[in-house]
């Protein structure tokens, strides 16, 4: 295997030297005359990689040659590498089920061997893509996450990035747009941190733009669509360029800037023509035609729809006919040509598309009614004008009276609501001030008691211990039992000193005063015996100090939660996480104890939950409990950054 890797690297070196003179794939083909079969296999794999996106048929041709060499060498790993490109061909040609069979067979083989983890991760990720096309989103997500885990274990950062991108795609198709965006960002972060090159990163940006657009975050959609266009231009990815322009145009259309929308649609057209994919050309023409209807340029819209219709019929693209007919009908309606609009809706109904079975008869009836009544309305128009003049004055007076009454009622209700809101706000302010005063007084009292214990009782107890120890040397004990009792007294005094110090530190820990929240919590948890409960603490973003009041209250809340776990949960493991980000501070305390019924109000409040909730609400934060009997307990606390 090491010799194979060396040959693969050698092939990469040779390709790099020749790339400056001619296309990489042509350079690789010239090297196929080499005698060594493993070296020839490595070159064939590189050729497959070059043809993978641009020419799937050629990729399949050379992968078959590689498969022949792998079988002759009786090398299962070589065979798996070659079959991956055969699977890519079936995926690209719409035979996702065949591609998935190849992927599953090799996943089983590589899983049994326990080797080539990176290749196994690639197959897992690819199998997820096949499942996406087969509309098995849940299974696809499982494969993507499996690929991510494998790639992380083998430090394969490119496959990690691809897995995050694929997860984002699955989430986007499931309309979980916010989670999709987060996953896309994770993929981009890996590419950036490791300085990796992803040729089709423009498609990633476009997917992010589409997700933001679905969330009506138009500015973000524009930003990432622009990045998709720039990346597509830089990497000569025409598909990413065309999609980027159309997504950018859609964002402008959503924001009401129809002229800019049309401008971007127009920029995509010549690129679509160059790609020569009639499916997308027809789709784009229908979108442009629909935009013309909104712009009031119905003649251009009709011409564009007819062009799309002609192209769709020639290429048998029936799936786009409803889209074209809708755009054409919209333009006829905008032109007030209800007769032709009615005809188009009838054609739309004849398609018998299940998506339009209910809508088309209604639209057809509406258009026919508009066309038939248009002449009658013209005939009775003069009669209505005369009658309208007589009724206009009466109606105007009536409307004014009604409006005056409504305005008076509305003004009175607004006054009542304003007064109620002011009273509520005043009550909340008073409640907040009172809560703050109570908490601050409680904290001052804790500090005072802690100081008294440390400086007063603690010092006295320490002095007592020292005096007893000194006095021990001056005593002549009558028996060993007397000496043992005296030493026991000294031990009890020593334990009392330690207990006083422990209580003092718990009431006002030095770490909180000196190093902040994370250090204080860690000092507190470190003092808890692992034999009682094992505690794992994770903190992030707490390098800088927080507001003193905020640190103190959060420390008390976490301390109370931990004490509740120890006293009531019978847990043997506790996870604590403290994370500070732009949104604020989040704290999570999760145990594996016996849990409790959160609907049992008496027991729920009896565990000190009300005290915790009061402190968190004082910080304008929120606290949530997730617990069931026998399932452990999770306490989730969030304090916004405004604090």
C-alpha positions as CSV (number, residue, x, y, z in Angstrom):
1,X,0.0,0.0,0.0
2,X,2.9,2.4,0.7
3,X,4.3,1.8,-2.7
4,X,0.9,2.5,-4.2
5,X,0.7,5.8,-2.4
6,X,4.2,6.7,-3.6
7,X,3.2,5.9,-7.1
8,X,0.1,8.1,-6.7
9,X,2.2,11.0,-5.5
10,X,4.7,10.4,-8.4
11,X,1.8,10.6,-10.8
12,X,0.6,13.9,-9.2
13,X,4.2,15.3,-9.6
14,X,4.4,14.4,-13.2
15,X,0.9,15.9,-13.9
16,X,2.0,19.2,-12.2
17,X,5.1,19.5,-14.4
18,X,3.1,19.1,-17.6
19,X,0.1,21.2,-16.6
20,X,1.9,24.4,-17.6
21,X,2.2,23.2,-21.2
22,X,-1.2,21.5,-21.8
23,X,-4.5,20.5,-20.2
24,X,-4.0,18.2,-17.2
25,X,-6.1,15.4,-18.6
26,X,-4.1,15.4,-21.9
27,X,-0.9,15.2,-19.9
28,X,-2.2,12.3,-18.0
29,X,-3.3,10.3,-21.1
30,X,0.3,10.6,-22.4
31,X,1.5,8.8,-19.3
32,X,-0.8,5.7,-19.7
33,X,1.9,3.9,-21.7
34,X,3.8,3.1,-18.5
35,X,4.4,-0.6,-17.9
36,X,3.9,-0.8,-14.1
37,X,0.2,-1.6,-13.6
38,X,-0.1,0.2,-10.2
39,X,1.4,3.4,-11.7
40,X,-1.0,3.1,-14.6
41,X,-3.9,2.6,-12.1
42,X,-2.9,5.8,-10.3
43,X,-2.9,7.8,-13.5
44,X,-6.3,6.4,-14.5
45,X,-7.8,7.5,-11.2
46,X,-6.4,11.0,-11.8
47,X,-8.0,11.0,-15.2
48,X,-11.4,9.9,-13.7
49,X,-11.1,12.8,-11.2
50,X,-10.6,15.3,-14.1
51,X,-13.5,14.0,-16.1
52,X,-15.8,13.5,-13.1
53,X,-17.8,16.7,-13.4
54,X,-17.1,17.8,-16.9
55,X,-17.5,14.5,-18.8
56,X,-19.1,11.6,-16.9
57,X,-19.0,9.2,-19.9
58,X,-15.3,9.6,-20.2
59,X,-14.9,9.2,-16.4
60,X,-16.8,5.9,-16.6
61,X,-14.7,4.7,-19.6
62,X,-11.4,5.2,-17.7
63,X,-12.8,3.9,-14.4
64,X,-13.6,0.6,-16.2
65,X,-9.9,0.4,-17.2
66,X,-8.9,1.0,-13.6
67,X,-11.3,-1.7,-12.4
68,X,-9.7,-4.2,-14.8
69,X,-6.2,-3.5,-13.3
70,X,-7.6,-3.7,-9.8
71,X,-9.2,-7.1,-10.4
72,X,-6.0,-8.4,-12.0
73,X,-4.0,-7.2,-9.0
74,X,-6.6,-8.8,-6.6
75,X,-6.5,-5.6,-4.6
76,X,-9.9,-4.8,-3.0
77,X,-8.9,-1.2,-2.0
78,X,-7.9,-0.4,-5.6
79,X,-11.2,-1.9,-6.8
80,X,-13.1,0.3,-4.3
81,X,-11.3,3.5,-5.5
82,X,-12.1,2.7,-9.2
83,X,-15.7,1.7,-8.5
84,X,-16.3,5.1,-6.7
85,X,-16.0,6.8,-10.1
86,X,-18.3,4.3,-11.8
87,X,-20.8,5.2,-9.0
88,X,-20.3,8.9,-9.8
89,X,-21.3,8.2,-13.4
90,X,-24.6,6.5,-12.5
91,X,-25.4,9.3,-10.0
92,X,-24.8,12.0,-12.7
93,X,-26.9,10.1,-15.3
94,X,-29.9,9.8,-13.0
95,X,-29.4,6.2,-11.9
96,X,-29.1,6.9,-8.2
97,X,-30.3,3.4,-7.2
98,X,-27.5,1.7,-9.2
99,X,-25.0,4.2,-7.7
100,X,-26.2,3.4,-4.2
101,X,-25.8,-0.3,-4.7
102,X,-22.1,0.2,-5.6
103,X,-21.6,2.5,-2.6
104,X,-23.3,0.1,-0.1
105,X,-21.3,-2.8,-1.3
106,X,-18.0,-1.0,-0.8
107,X,-19.1,0.5,2.5
108,X,-19.7,-3.1,3.8
109,X,-16.3,-4.2,2.5
110,X,-14.3,-1.2,3.9
111,X,-16.1,-1.4,7.2
112,X,-15.1,-5.1,7.7
113,X,-11.4,-4.3,6.8
114,X,-11.2,-1.4,9.3
115,X,-8.7,0.3,7.0
116,X,-8.9,3.2,4.4
117,X,-11.1,5.2,6.7
118,X,-10.9,8.3,4.4
119,X,-12.2,6.2,1.5
120,X,-15.0,4.8,3.6
121,X,-15.9,8.4,4.6
122,X,-16.1,9.3,0.8
123,X,-18.4,6.4,0.1
124,X,-20.6,7.2,3.1
125,X,-20.9,10.8,1.9
126,X,-21.6,9.8,-1.7
127,X,-24.3,7.3,-0.6
128,X,-26.0,10.1,1.2
129,X,-26.1,12.1,-2.1
130,X,-27.8,9.1,-3.8
131,X,-30.4,8.9,-1.0
132,X,-31.2,12.6,-1.4
133,X,-32.0,12.0,-5.0
134,X,-34.1,9.0,-4.0
135,X,-36.0,11.3,-1.5
136,X,-34.7,9.4,1.6
137,X,-33.6,12.5,3.5
138,X,-33.5,10.9,6.9
139,X,-31.3,8.1,5.7
140,X,-29.1,10.6,3.8
141,X,-28.5,12.6,6.9
142,X,-27.4,9.5,8.8
143,X,-24.9,8.8,6.1
144,X,-23.6,12.4,6.0
145,X,-23.1,12.4,9.7
146,X,-21.4,9.0,9.5
147,X,-19.1,10.4,6.8
148,X,-18.3,13.4,9.0
149,X,-17.4,11.2,12.0
150,X,-15.1,9.0,9.8
151,X,-13.5,12.0,8.2
152,X,-12.8,13.6,11.6
153,X,-11.2,10.4,12.8
154,X,-8.9,10.3,9.8
155,X,-8.2,14.0,9.6
156,X,-9.6,14.2,6.1
157,X,-10.6,17.8,6.1
158,X,-11.9,18.0,2.6
159,X,-14.4,15.2,3.2
160,X,-15.3,16.9,6.5
161,X,-16.1,20.1,4.6
162,X,-18.1,18.2,2.0
163,X,-20.0,16.3,4.7
164,X,-21.1,19.6,6.3
165,X,-22.1,21.0,2.9
166,X,-24.1,17.8,2.2
167,X,-25.8,18.0,5.6
168,X,-26.7,21.6,4.8
169,X,-28.3,20.5,1.5
170,X,-30.4,17.9,3.2
171,X,-31.6,20.3,5.8
172,X,-32.3,22.9,3.2
173,X,-34.4,20.4,1.2
174,X,-36.3,19.7,4.5
175,X,-37.0,23.4,4.9
176,X,-34.8,23.7,8.0
177,X,-33.1,26.7,6.6
178,X,-31.5,28.1,9.7
179,X,-29.8,24.7,10.5
180,X,-28.8,24.4,6.9
181,X,-27.1,27.8,6.9
182,X,-25.2,26.8,10.1
183,X,-24.0,23.6,8.5
184,X,-22.9,25.5,5.3
185,X,-20.9,27.9,7.6
186,X,-19.2,25.0,9.2
187,X,-18.1,23.6,5.8
188,X,-16.8,27.0,4.8
189,X,-14.9,27.4,8.1
190,X,-13.0,24.2,7.5
191,X,-12.2,25.2,3.9
192,X,-10.9,28.5,5.1
193,X,-9.0,27.3,8.1
194,X,-7.2,24.5,6.2
195,X,-6.9,26.5,3.0
196,X,-8.6,23.9,0.9
197,X,-9.9,24.4,-2.6
198,X,-13.5,23.3,-3.4
199,X,-14.1,23.8,-7.1
200,X,-17.9,24.0,-6.8
201,X,-17.9,26.3,-3.8
202,X,-20.1,28.7,-5.8
203,X,-22.9,26.2,-5.6
204,X,-22.4,26.2,-1.8
205,X,-22.7,30.0,-1.7
206,X,-25.8,29.8,-3.9
207,X,-27.5,27.3,-1.6
208,X,-26.8,29.6,1.3
209,X,-28.3,32.5,-0.7
210,X,-31.4,30.4,-1.4
211,X,-31.8,29.5,2.3
212,X,-31.5,33.1,3.3
213,X,-34.0,34.0,0.6
214,X,-36.5,31.4,2.0
215,X,-36.1,33.1,5.4
216,X,-36.8,36.5,3.7
217,X,-33.4,37.7,4.8
218,X,-32.9,39.5,1.4
219,X,-29.7,41.3,2.2
220,X,-27.9,38.0,3.2
221,X,-29.4,36.3,0.1
222,X,-27.9,39.0,-2.1
223,X,-24.5,38.8,-0.3
224,X,-24.1,35.0,-0.8
225,X,-25.6,35.0,-4.3
226,X,-22.9,37.6,-5.2
227,X,-20.2,35.3,-3.7
228,X,-21.6,32.4,-5.7
229,X,-21.3,34.5,-8.9
230,X,-17.8,35.6,-8.1
231,X,-16.7,32.1,-7.2
232,X,-18.3,30.7,-10.4
233,X,-16.5,33.3,-12.5
234,X,-13.2,32.6,-10.8
235,X,-13.4,28.8,-11.1
236,X,-15.1,28.9,-14.6
237,X,-18.1,27.2,-13.0
238,X,-20.8,28.4,-15.5
239,X,-23.6,26.6,-13.6
240,X,-22.8,28.4,-10.4
241,X,-22.7,31.7,-12.3
242,X,-26.1,31.3,-13.9
243,X,-27.7,30.1,-10.7
244,X,-26.1,32.9,-8.7
245,X,-27.5,35.6,-11.1
246,X,-31.0,34.1,-10.9
247,X,-31.0,33.8,-7.1
248,X,-29.7,37.4,-6.9
249,X,-32.5,38.4,-9.2
250,X,-35.1,36.6,-7.1
251,X,-33.8,38.5,-4.0
252,X,-34.2,41.8,-5.8
253,X,-37.7,40.7,-6.9
254,X,-38.6,39.9,-3.3
255,X,-37.4,43.4,-2.2
256,X,-39.5,45.0,-4.9
257,X,-36.6,46.1,-7.1
258,X,-38.0,44.6,-10.3
259,X,-35.6,46.4,-12.7
260,X,-32.5,45.0,-10.9
261,X,-34.2,41.6,-10.8
262,X,-34.7,41.7,-14.6
263,X,-31.1,42.9,-15.1
264,X,-29.7,39.8,-13.2
265,X,-32.0,37.4,-15.0
266,X,-30.7,38.8,-18.3
267,X,-27.1,38.3,-17.2
268,X,-27.8,34.6,-16.6
269,X,-29.3,34.1,-20.0
270,X,-26.2,34.0,-22.2
271,X,-24.5,31.7,-19.6
272,X,-27.5,29.3,-19.8
273,X,-27.2,29.4,-23.6
274,X,-23.6,28.4,-23.4
275,X,-24.4,25.5,-21.0
276,X,-27.0,24.5,-23.6
277,X,-29.3,22.8,-21.1
278,X,-32.8,23.4,-22.4
279,X,-34.4,22.5,-19.1
280,X,-32.9,25.5,-17.3
281,X,-33.2,27.8,-20.3
282,X,-37.0,27.1,-20.4
283,X,-37.3,27.6,-16.6
284,X,-35.4,30.9,-16.8
285,X,-37.5,32.2,-19.7
286,X,-40.7,31.5,-17.8
287,X,-39.4,33.4,-14.7
288,X,-38.4,36.4,-16.9
289,X,-41.8,36.3,-18.6
290,X,-43.5,36.4,-15.2
291,X,-41.4,39.3,-14.1
292,X,-42.4,41.2,-17.3
293,X,-46.0,40.8,-16.2
294,X,-45.2,42.5,-12.9
295,X,-43.3,45.3,-14.7
296,X,-46.3,45.9,-17.0
297,X,-44.3,45.0,-20.1
298,X,-46.8,42.3,-21.1
299,X,-45.9,42.3,-24.9
300,X,-42.3,41.3,-24.0
301,X,-43.6,38.9,-21.5
302,X,-45.9,37.2,-24.0
303,X,-43.0,36.9,-26.5
304,X,-40.7,35.4,-23.9
305,X,-43.4,32.9,-22.8
306,X,-44.0,31.8,-26.4
307,X,-40.2,31.4,-26.9
308,X,-40.1,29.2,-23.8
309,X,-43.1,27.2,-24.9
310,X,-41.6,26.5,-28.4
311,X,-38.3,25.3,-26.8
312,X,-40.2,23.2,-24.2
313,X,-42.3,21.5,-26.9
314,X,-39.3,20.8,-29.1
315,X,-37.3,19.2,-26.2
316,X,-40.4,17.5,-24.6
317,X,-39.9,19.4,-21.4
318,X,-43.5,18.8,-20.2
319,X,-42.6,19.5,-16.5
320,X,-42.2,23.2,-17.3
321,X,-45.4,23.7,-19.3
322,X,-47.5,24.7,-16.3
323,X,-44.9,27.3,-15.3
324,X,-44.9,28.7,-18.9
325,X,-48.7,28.7,-19.2
326,X,-49.0,30.5,-15.8
327,X,-46.5,33.2,-16.9
328,X,-48.2,33.6,-20.3
329,X,-51.7,33.9,-18.7
330,X,-50.3,36.5,-16.2
331,X,-49.1,38.6,-19.1
332,X,-52.5,38.3,-20.9
333,X,-54.2,39.4,-17.7
334,X,-51.8,42.3,-17.2
335,X,-52.8,43.4,-20.8
336,X,-56.5,42.9,-20.0
337,X,-56.7,40.3,-22.7
338,X,-59.0,38.0,-20.8
339,X,-60.0,36.1,-23.9
340,X,-56.5,34.8,-24.5
341,X,-55.9,34.4,-20.8
342,X,-58.9,32.1,-20.7
343,X,-57.6,30.1,-23.6
344,X,-54.2,29.6,-21.8
345,X,-55.9,28.6,-18.6
346,X,-57.9,26.0,-20.5
347,X,-54.7,24.6,-21.9
348,X,-53.2,24.5,-18.5
349,X,-56.2,22.5,-17.3
350,X,-55.8,20.0,-20.1
351,X,-52.3,19.1,-18.8
352,X,-54.1,17.3,-16.0
353,X,-51.3,18.0,-13.6
354,X,-52.3,17.1,-10.1
355,X,-50.9,20.4,-8.7
356,X,-53.4,22.3,-10.9
357,X,-56.5,20.1,-10.9
358,X,-58.3,22.4,-8.4
359,X,-56.9,25.7,-9.5
360,X,-57.4,25.6,-13.2
361,X,-61.2,25.2,-13.4
362,X,-61.5,28.1,-11.0
363,X,-59.1,30.3,-13.0
364,X,-60.7,29.3,-16.3
365,X,-64.1,30.2,-15.0
366,X,-62.9,33.6,-13.7
367,X,-61.2,34.5,-17.0
368,X,-64.3,33.4,-19.0
369,X,-66.5,35.5,-16.7
370,X,-64.3,38.5,-17.1
371,X,-64.4,38.2,-20.9
372,X,-68.2,37.7,-21.1
373,X,-69.0,40.5,-18.7
374,X,-66.6,43.0,-20.2
375,X,-69.0,44.1,-22.9
376,X,-72.0,44.2,-20.6
377,X,-70.1,46.4,-18.2
378,X,-69.4,48.8,-21.0
379,X,-73.1,49.0,-21.8
380,X,-74.3,49.7,-18.3
381,X,-71.4,52.0,-17.4
382,X,-73.2,55.2,-18.4
383,X,-76.3,54.3,-16.3
384,X,-74.1,53.6,-13.3
385,X,-72.3,56.9,-13.6
386,X,-75.6,58.8,-13.5
387,X,-76.8,56.8,-10.5
388,X,-73.5,57.1,-8.8
389,X,-73.5,60.9,-8.9
390,X,-76.8,60.9,-7.0
391,X,-75.6,58.5,-4.4
392,X,-72.1,59.9,-4.0
393,X,-73.0,62.8,-1.7
394,X,-75.1,60.6,0.6
395,X,-72.4,57.9,0.7
396,X,-69.7,60.5,1.4
397,X,-71.6,61.9,4.3
398,X,-72.3,58.4,5.7
399,X,-68.7,57.4,5.4
400,X,-67.4,60.6,7.1
401,X,-69.8,60.0,10.1
402,X,-68.8,56.3,10.4
403,X,-65.1,57.3,10.1
404,X,-65.5,59.9,12.8
405,X,-67.1,57.4,15.2
406,X,-64.4,54.8,14.4
407,X,-61.6,57.3,15.0
408,X,-63.1,58.3,18.3
409,X,-63.5,54.7,19.4
410,X,-60.0,53.9,18.2
411,X,-58.5,56.9,20.0
412,X,-60.2,56.0,23.3
413,X,-59.0,52.4,23.0
414,X,-55.5,53.5,22.3
415,X,-55.6,55.7,25.3
416,X,-56.7,52.8,27.5
417,X,-54.1,50.5,26.1
418,X,-51.4,53.1,26.6
419,X,-52.4,53.6,30.2
420,X,-52.5,49.9,30.8
421,X,-49.1,49.5,29.2
422,X,-47.6,52.3,31.3
423,X,-49.0,50.7,34.5
424,X,-47.6,47.3,33.6
425,X,-44.2,48.8,32.7
426,X,-44.1,50.7,36.0
427,X,-45.1,47.5,37.9
428,X,-42.3,45.6,36.2
429,X,-39.8,48.3,36.9
430,X,-40.7,48.3,40.6
431,X,-40.6,44.5,40.7
432,X,-37.2,44.5,39.1
433,X,-35.9,47.1,41.5
434,X,-37.2,45.1,44.4
435,X,-35.7,41.9,43.1
436,X,-32.4,43.6,42.5
437,X,-32.4,45.0,46.0
438,X,-33.2,41.7,47.6
439,X,-30.5,39.9,45.6
440,X,-27.9,42.6,46.3
441,X,-28.8,42.6,50.0
442,X,-28.5,38.8,50.1
443,X,-25.1,38.9,48.4
444,X,-23.8,41.6,50.7
445,X,-24.9,39.5,53.7
446,X,-23.2,36.4,52.2
447,X,-20.0,38.4,51.8
448,X,-20.3,39.8,55.3
449,X,-20.8,36.3,56.8
450,X,-18.1,34.8,54.6
451,X,-15.7,37.5,55.8
452,X,-16.7,37.1,59.4
453,X,-16.2,33.3,59.1
454,X,-12.8,33.6,57.5
455,X,-11.4,36.5,59.4
456,X,-13.2,36.0,62.7
457,X,-14.2,32.4,63.5
458,X,-11.6,30.9,61.2
459,X,-8.8,32.8,62.8
460,X,-10.0,32.0,66.3
461,X,-10.3,28.3,65.4
462,X,-6.8,28.3,63.9
463,X,-5.4,30.0,67.0
464,X,-7.1,27.4,69.2
465,X,-5.6,24.6,67.1
466,X,-2.1,26.1,67.4
467,X,-2.5,26.6,71.2
468,X,-3.7,23.0,71.6
469,X,-0.8,21.7,69.6
470,X,1.7,23.7,71.6
471,X,0.0,22.7,74.9
472,X,0.3,19.0,73.9
473,X,4.1,19.1,74.4
474,X,3.7,20.5,77.9
475,X,1.3,17.8,79.1
476,X,2.2,14.5,80.7
477,X,-0.5,12.0,79.8
478,X,-1.3,9.3,82.3
479,X,-2.2,6.8,79.6
480,X,-2.2,6.4,75.8
481,X,-5.9,6.7,75.9
482,X,-5.7,10.3,77.3
483,X,-3.2,11.2,74.5
484,X,-5.4,9.7,71.9
485,X,-8.4,11.7,73.1
486,X,-6.4,14.9,73.2
487,X,-5.2,14.3,69.6
488,X,-8.8,13.7,68.6
489,X,-9.7,17.1,70.0
490,X,-7.0,18.7,67.9
491,X,-8.3,16.8,64.8
492,X,-11.8,18.0,65.4
493,X,-10.6,21.6,65.8
494,X,-8.6,21.2,62.5
495,X,-11.6,19.8,60.7
496,X,-13.7,22.6,62.0
497,X,-11.2,25.1,60.6
498,X,-11.3,23.5,57.2
499,X,-15.1,23.4,57.3
500,X,-15.2,27.1,58.2
501,X,-12.9,27.9,55.3
502,X,-15.0,25.7,52.9
503,X,-18.2,27.5,53.9
504,X,-16.6,30.9,53.6
505,X,-15.3,30.1,50.1
506,X,-18.6,28.7,48.9
507,X,-20.4,31.8,50.1
508,X,-17.9,34.1,48.2
509,X,-15.3,32.0,46.3
510,X,-11.9,33.6,45.7
511,X,-11.8,32.4,42.2
512,X,-14.9,34.4,41.4
513,X,-13.4,37.6,42.8
514,X,-10.0,37.0,41.1
515,X,-10.4,35.0,37.9
516,X,-14.1,35.1,37.0
517,X,-17.1,32.8,36.5
518,X,-15.5,29.8,34.8
519,X,-12.6,29.6,37.3
520,X,-15.1,29.9,40.2
521,X,-17.3,27.1,38.9
522,X,-14.3,24.9,38.2
523,X,-13.0,25.5,41.8
524,X,-16.4,24.6,43.2
525,X,-16.8,21.4,41.2
526,X,-13.2,20.3,41.8
527,X,-14.0,20.2,45.5
528,X,-16.8,17.6,45.0
529,X,-15.6,14.1,45.5
530,X,-15.6,12.0,42.2
531,X,-16.9,9.1,44.3
532,X,-20.0,11.1,44.9
533,X,-20.5,12.3,41.3
534,X,-18.2,12.8,38.3
535,X,-18.5,16.3,36.9
536,X,-17.3,17.4,33.4
537,X,-17.1,21.2,32.9
538,X,-16.7,22.9,29.5
539,X,-16.4,26.6,29.1
540,X,-16.0,28.8,26.0
541,X,-15.7,32.5,25.4
542,X,-15.2,33.5,29.0
543,X,-11.6,34.7,28.8
544,X,-12.8,38.3,29.6
545,X,-14.5,39.2,32.9
546,X,-18.2,39.7,33.0
547,X,-20.2,42.2,35.0
548,X,-19.6,41.4,38.7
549,X,-23.3,41.2,39.4
550,X,-23.9,38.9,36.4
551,X,-21.0,36.6,37.5
552,X,-22.3,36.4,41.0
553,X,-25.9,35.6,40.2
554,X,-24.9,33.0,37.6
555,X,-22.5,31.4,40.0
556,X,-25.2,31.1,42.7
557,X,-27.6,29.6,40.1
558,X,-25.1,27.0,39.0
559,X,-24.2,26.3,42.6
560,X,-27.9,25.8,43.4
561,X,-28.4,23.4,40.4
562,X,-25.3,21.3,41.3
563,X,-26.5,21.0,44.9
564,X,-29.9,20.0,43.8
565,X,-28.4,17.2,41.6
566,X,-26.3,15.9,44.5
567,X,-29.2,16.0,47.0
568,X,-32.1,14.8,44.9
569,X,-31.1,13.1,41.6
570,X,-29.0,10.1,42.6
571,X,-26.9,10.8,39.5
572,X,-23.3,9.6,39.1
573,X,-22.4,11.9,36.2
574,X,-23.0,15.6,35.6
575,X,-22.1,17.7,32.5
576,X,-21.8,21.5,32.9
577,X,-21.2,23.8,29.9
578,X,-20.7,27.6,29.9
579,X,-20.6,29.3,26.5
580,X,-20.4,33.0,25.8
581,X,-21.2,34.2,22.2
582,X,-22.6,37.2,20.5
583,X,-26.2,36.3,21.7
584,X,-25.2,36.2,25.3
585,X,-24.3,33.5,27.8
586,X,-25.7,30.0,27.8
587,X,-25.3,27.5,30.7
588,X,-26.4,23.9,30.6
589,X,-26.5,21.5,33.6
590,X,-27.3,17.9,32.6
591,X,-27.3,14.8,34.8
592,X,-28.1,11.1,34.4
593,X,-30.1,10.9,37.5
594,X,-33.6,9.7,38.2
595,X,-35.3,12.9,36.9
596,X,-38.7,14.1,38.0
597,X,-42.2,15.0,36.7
598,X,-42.1,18.7,35.7
599,X,-45.9,18.8,35.8
600,X,-45.9,18.0,39.5
601,X,-46.0,21.6,40.6
602,X,-45.5,21.0,44.3
603,X,-42.4,18.9,43.8
604,X,-41.1,21.0,41.0
605,X,-41.2,24.2,43.1
606,X,-39.9,22.3,46.2
607,X,-36.5,21.6,44.6
608,X,-35.5,25.3,44.7
609,X,-36.5,25.9,41.1
610,X,-38.4,29.1,42.0
611,X,-35.3,30.7,43.5
612,X,-33.3,29.8,40.4
613,X,-36.0,31.2,38.1
614,X,-36.2,34.4,40.1
615,X,-32.4,35.0,39.8
616,X,-32.3,34.3,36.1
617,X,-35.3,36.5,35.4
618,X,-33.6,39.3,37.2
619,X,-30.9,39.0,34.6
620,X,-33.6,39.2,31.9
621,X,-32.7,35.7,31.0
622,X,-34.6,32.4,30.6
623,X,-34.4,29.0,32.3
624,X,-35.9,25.8,30.9
625,X,-36.2,22.3,32.5
626,X,-36.3,19.1,30.6
627,X,-36.8,16.1,32.8
628,X,-38.8,12.8,33.0
629,X,-38.7,10.2,35.7
630,X,-35.8,7.9,35.0
631,X,-34.5,10.0,32.1
632,X,-32.2,12.5,34.0
633,X,-32.6,16.3,34.0
634,X,-31.4,19.1,31.8
635,X,-31.4,22.7,33.0
636,X,-30.8,25.2,30.1
637,X,-30.1,28.9,31.1
638,X,-29.6,31.8,28.7
639,X,-28.8,35.4,29.5
640,X,-28.9,37.8,26.6
641,X,-25.8,39.9,25.7
642,X,-27.5,43.1,26.7
643,X,-26.7,42.2,30.3
